[in-house]
Structures are given as structure tokens and as C-alpha cells.
């Protein structure tokens, strides 16, 4: 059996095919998410997108999918968590496509009042291929981790979460990450400059010596949003591109200190796309969190895909 795994994120749609016989990923690629440039998507647009992905990878026997959490449907339009529409009632992106069918259900990842916690049921069909209960992306990351009591996991993508065990699993959400970086990326593009390329040319010493105070909470859903982002402590001699870039990195890494407070948790594991894109991050975490051992997940398989495979193998009751 071959299963199409889709992680429908806010910036990228990460796609893989899992061969259940060989236990291996045999296809692995990604596409730009429509939510990178838009806060919404219609049912028609979503159907076409999924149908095109299925056509691209056939033959497959089933589809397992996880999606971003926090958005909802208003009529035939899905508003992502980026939307500030006041009328959104939280709902699963994919389940909403099948709201009028007999197979309709919502997995507890998207609605904790549901009772099908550990079961994947057929939700509907895309190009005659069964698509199963839509999972949550953060839940799939957690499922992939085998989280230990002495670990903090920092997932850094479009958004960021700090995940750890304190009897139950605790998730601190909506920490500024890739979504904030993209705002600066757009600004640098308007100046004909490559933000991420320049960011990767910054040295650790430049970060340690940087001195601009930057509030990265520049979108309303951010956990510490107070009206918008800001750049403070601009002096006559310090408002340079390199100091701005270095200060962004310093403030980004230091924002996690309020969550890294349990001295019994000695390991910090960095996962997600941003630590792979901004190579200096591991070094910076080692400097600013000297009591912790910093690890980075540099594997080629997405944690969300690994989590979906675990759900498939361990919790797929026919």
C-alpha cells in the first residue's frame, strides 16, 4: 500500500509518498502554500489543488493529511489563522470539504469534543482515492517526537511552538517565526536585497554585539502582540543593515527565554524548516542557553510526515 502524505502548511505544502510494505518514503517534495500570499481559499480552489497533487503522484492507495490549526469556514471560503475576520468559527480545512457527505467528521485534533481520538476513518475521496481523517500539524509533530521529560522541543516554521512534558504535554503557540521573517523579507525585497541570504552571512559575533531592541510580535495572533512590531534603541551610529539583521536574530532567539525555565529539562531540540534555512540558529541557541544541550533535527523527512506514519501504522483501525 502506498499512502500520499500531505502537510498543508501556511507557507509550504510538504508532500511525500510512504510505502507501507518497505516502510520507506519514496517521494518527497513541496509546493508553495496558497496561504503564503492569501489568508483565504475557496472550496473550488482547494479541490483543484488537491486533485492536481493526486494526479501528480498516482498510483496511490490512500491519502493522509495534516493541516494548520486555527482557521475556519465561512460559507465556501476558508479563512486561515492569519485572517483577522471576527466571524471565524474554528474548523478543519479539509473536513470542511466534505461537510455535506455521509462520511463527514472532524478529528479531535481540530475539535476536542469529537470521540474518534485514535482512529483514522475515511472522510471522503479525491480523484476516487480515499482521504482519511484530517490531523493537526502540531499534533503530528508531537507524535513524531517520543518526547522525553528532560526535553524542550522548539518547532520553528511559519509559526513556532515550544513543546514539553509537564505531566501532560504542554504547547506554547503563536511565537513569532517565519511569518515575521517574511515581513522583513518583503521589506528587503523592496530594496532589491535578499533578506535570507544576508541573514546567513551574519556572524555569531555580530549577533552577540548587536544592540537594536526589536519586537517581533507584528501580527495580531502573536502571543505577545501589543499593537504591532517595533525597532528601538536606534542611535546615530548603530542603524546599519548588519546591526538590524544581527538584532533580529538576537531578539528571535532570546524570545524563547520566558518558556525555557525548567532547569531539569537539559535538552533543547530545534525542528522545523527555519533552523535548516537559517544555519546560525544552533550556534546562537548554544550561546544564549549555555546550560542546555542544543540539538537540531537535520533529517530529510518532515516531522509531520513521521507523525502521520505513526498514526497510520499504530492507530489505523480498519
C-alpha positions in Angstrom: 0.0 0.0 0.0 1.2 3.5 -0.9 0.0 6.5 1.0 0.2 10.1 0.0 1.2 12.2 3.0 0.3 15.9 2.8 1.3 18.5 5.3 -0.8 21.6 4.3 1.1 24.4 6.0 0.9 28.2 6.0 4.0 28.6 3.7 4.6 25.3 2.1 2.7 22.1 1.2 5.0 19.3 2.0 4.3 16.1 0.1 5.6 12.6 0.4 4.6 9.0 -0.5 5.0 6.3 2.1 5.4 2.7 1.0 3.8 0.7 3.8 5.5 -2.5 2.6 9.1 -1.3 2.6 8.4 1.3 5.4 10.2 4.0 3.4 9.4 7.4 2.0 9.7 7.0 -1.8 8.7 10.5 -2.9 9.4 13.8 -1.1 8.8 17.3 -2.4 6.9 20.5 -1.6 4.9 23.3 -3.2 4.1 26.9 -2.1 1.0 27.1 0.0 -1.8 29.4 -1.2 -1.7 30.8 2.4 1.7 32.3 1.8 0.1 35.0 -0.3 -3.6 34.8 0.8 -5.5 34.5 4.0 -8.3 32.5 2.3 -9.0 29.7 -0.1 -12.4 28.6 -1.7 -13.7 25.1 -1.7 -13.3 25.0 -5.5 -9.6 26.2 -5.3 -8.8 23.7 -2.6 -10.4 20.8 -4.5 -8.5 21.7 -7.6 -5.2 21.9 -5.7 -5.7 18.5 -4.0 -6.8 16.9 -7.3 -3.7 18.2 -9.0 -1.4 16.8 -6.3 -3.1 13.4 -6.5 -2.7 13.4 -10.3 1.0 14.2 -9.9 1.8 11.2 -7.7 -0.6 8.4 -8.7 -0.9 5.5 -8.3 -1.6 5.7 -4.5 -4.0 3.8 -2.3 -4.9 6.4 0.3 -4.3 10.0 1.5 -3.3 11.0 5.0 -3.2 14.8 5.6 -2.5 17.2 8.4 -3.2 20.9 8.3 -2.6 24.1 10.1 -5.0 24.8 13.0 -6.9 27.9 14.0 -8.8 28.8 10.9 -12.4 28.2 9.8 -15.0 28.1 7.1 -17.4 31.0 6.3 -19.7 29.6 3.6 -17.5 28.2 0.8 -14.4 30.2 1.9 -11.8 29.0 4.4 -10.1 31.7 6.4 -6.7 30.6 7.7 -5.4 31.5 11.2 -3.7 34.5 9.5 -7.1 36.1 8.9 -8.5 38.7 11.3 -12.1 38.0 10.4 -14.2 38.2 13.6 -16.8 35.7 12.3 -14.5 32.7 12.1 -15.5 29.6 14.0 -12.6 27.2 14.2 -12.9 24.3 11.8 -10.7 21.9 10.0 -9.6 23.0 6.5 -10.0 19.5 4.9 -13.1 18.3 6.8 -15.0 21.3 5.6 -14.8 20.0 2.0 -16.9 17.0 3.0 -19.4 18.7 5.3 -22.3 17.6 3.2 -21.4 13.9 2.9 -22.3 10.9 5.0 -18.6 10.3 5.9 -18.2 13.8 7.4 -16.4 14.0 10.7 -13.8 16.1 12.4 -10.8 14.6 14.1 -10.2 15.6 17.8 -7.0 17.5 16.7 -9.4 20.0 15.2 -12.3 19.6 17.6 -11.7 18.1 21.1 -15.4 17.3 21.5 -15.1 14.5 18.9 -14.7 10.9 20.1 -12.6 9.3 17.3 -9.3 10.2 19.1 -7.2 7.3 17.9 -8.9 6.2 14.7 -8.5 7.3 11.1 -11.8 7.0 9.2 -12.5 7.6 5.5 -13.5 11.3 5.3 -14.1 11.4 1.5 -12.5 10.8 -1.9 -10.1 12.9 -4.1 -10.0 11.5 -7.6 -11.5 8.3 -6.3 -8.7 7.9 -3.7 -9.8 7.7 -0.1 -8.7 10.6 2.1 -8.7 9.9 5.8 -9.4 11.9 8.9 -7.6 15.2 8.7 -5.0 15.6 11.5 -3.4 18.6 13.1 0.1 19.6 12.1 1.4 20.3 15.6 -0.2 17.0 16.9 1.7 15.1 14.1 5.0 16.8 15.2 4.3 15.7 18.8 3.5 12.2 17.6 6.9 12.0 15.8 9.0 13.0 18.8 8.8 10.4 21.5 9.1 13.4 23.8 11.3 12.9 27.0 10.8 14.6 30.3 14.2 16.4 30.1 13.5 18.0 26.7 12.2 21.2 25.2 11.3 20.9 21.6 11.1 24.2 19.6 9.3 23.8 16.4 10.2 26.8 14.1 8.3 27.2 10.8 5.8 29.8 9.7 4.8 29.9 13.3 6.6 28.5 16.3 5.8 26.4 19.3 7.6 25.3 22.4 6.6 21.7 23.3 7.5 19.9 26.6 6.2 17.4 29.1 4.8 18.6 32.5 2.7 15.6 33.4 0.7 16.2 30.2 2.2 17.6 27.0 2.3 21.5 27.1 2.3 23.5 23.9 3.1 27.3 23.8 1.9 28.6 20.5 1.9 31.6 18.2 5.5 32.6 18.8 6.8 34.8 16.0 9.0 32.9 13.5 8.7 32.6 9.7 5.7 34.8 9.3 7.6 37.7 10.9 10.7 36.9 8.8 8.6 37.2 5.7 7.6 40.7 6.6 11.3 41.7 6.8 11.9 39.7 3.6 9.3 41.7 1.7 10.9 44.9 3.0 14.3 43.9 1.9 13.0 42.8 -1.5 11.6 46.3 -2.0 15.2 47.5 -1.5 16.4 44.9 -4.1 18.1 42.9 -1.3 17.9 39.2 -0.3 16.9 39.0 3.4 17.6 35.4 4.0 20.9 35.4 2.1 22.1 38.4 4.1 20.9 36.8 7.3 23.0 33.7 6.6 26.1 36.0 6.2 25.8 37.4 9.7 28.4 36.1 12.1 27.8 35.0 15.7 29.9 37.9 16.9 27.8 40.4 15.1 24.7 38.9 16.8 26.3 39.0 20.3 27.3 42.7 19.8 24.0 43.8 18.2 22.0 46.4 20.2 18.7 47.1 18.5 15.7 46.1 20.5 13.1 44.5 18.2 9.6 43.4 18.9 8.8 40.6 16.5 5.1 40.4 17.5 3.9 42.2 14.4 0.8 40.1 13.7 -2.4 40.1 15.8 -2.3 36.4 16.6 1.2 36.5 18.0 1.3 35.5 21.7 2.7 38.9 22.9 1.1 41.3 20.4 0.5 44.7 21.8 -0.3 46.8 18.7 2.5 46.0 16.2 6.2 45.3 15.9 8.9 47.9 16.7 12.6 48.7 16.4 14.0 50.6 19.4 17.3 51.9 20.6 18.2 53.4 17.3 21.3 55.6 17.8 23.3 57.9 15.4 25.8 55.2 14.8 24.0 51.8 15.0 21.2 51.8 12.4 23.0 49.7 9.8 21.8 46.7 7.8 24.2 44.3 9.6 23.2 45.5 13.0 19.5 45.3 12.0 19.9 41.7 10.8 22.0 40.7 13.8 19.5 42.2 16.2 16.6 40.4 14.5 18.4 37.1 15.1 19.3 38.0 18.7 15.8 39.0 19.6 14.4 36.0 17.9 16.5 33.5 19.9 16.0 35.4 23.2 12.2 35.5 22.9 12.2 31.8 24.0 13.8 32.5 27.4 10.4 33.1 29.0 9.5 29.5 28.1 12.8 27.8 28.9 12.5 27.9 32.7 12.6 24.3 33.9 16.2 23.5 34.9 15.5 19.8 34.8 15.0 20.0 31.1 18.6 20.0 29.8 17.9 19.3 26.1 16.6 21.8 23.5 15.7 20.2 20.2 15.2 22.5 17.2 12.9 21.2 14.5 11.1 22.7 11.5 12.1 24.5 8.3 13.6 27.7 9.8 16.6 26.0 11.6 17.5 24.4 8.3 17.2 27.7 6.4 19.0 29.9 9.0 22.1 27.9 9.7 23.4 30.1 12.5 20.5 29.4 14.9 22.0 26.3 16.6 25.2 28.3 17.4 23.1 31.2 18.8 21.0 28.9 21.0 24.1 27.3 22.3 25.4 30.8 23.3 22.2 32.2 24.8 21.2 28.9 26.5 24.6 27.7 27.8 23.0 25.4 30.5 21.2 23.4 27.8 22.4 20.9 25.2 21.2 22.1 21.8 20.3 19.5 19.1 18.9 20.1 15.7 16.8 17.7 13.6 18.6 17.8 10.3 16.9 14.8 8.7 15.2 14.9 5.3 11.9 13.6 6.4 9.5 16.1 7.9 8.4 15.5 11.5 4.8 16.0 10.4 5.2 13.1 7.9 6.8 10.9 10.5 3.9 11.7 12.8 1.4 10.8 10.1 3.2 7.5 9.5 2.9 6.7 13.2 -0.8 7.4 13.1 -1.1 5.2 10.0 0.9 2.3 11.5 -0.3 2.4 15.1 -3.8 3.9 15.0 -5.3 2.9 11.7 -8.2 0.6 12.7 -9.9 -0.9 9.7 
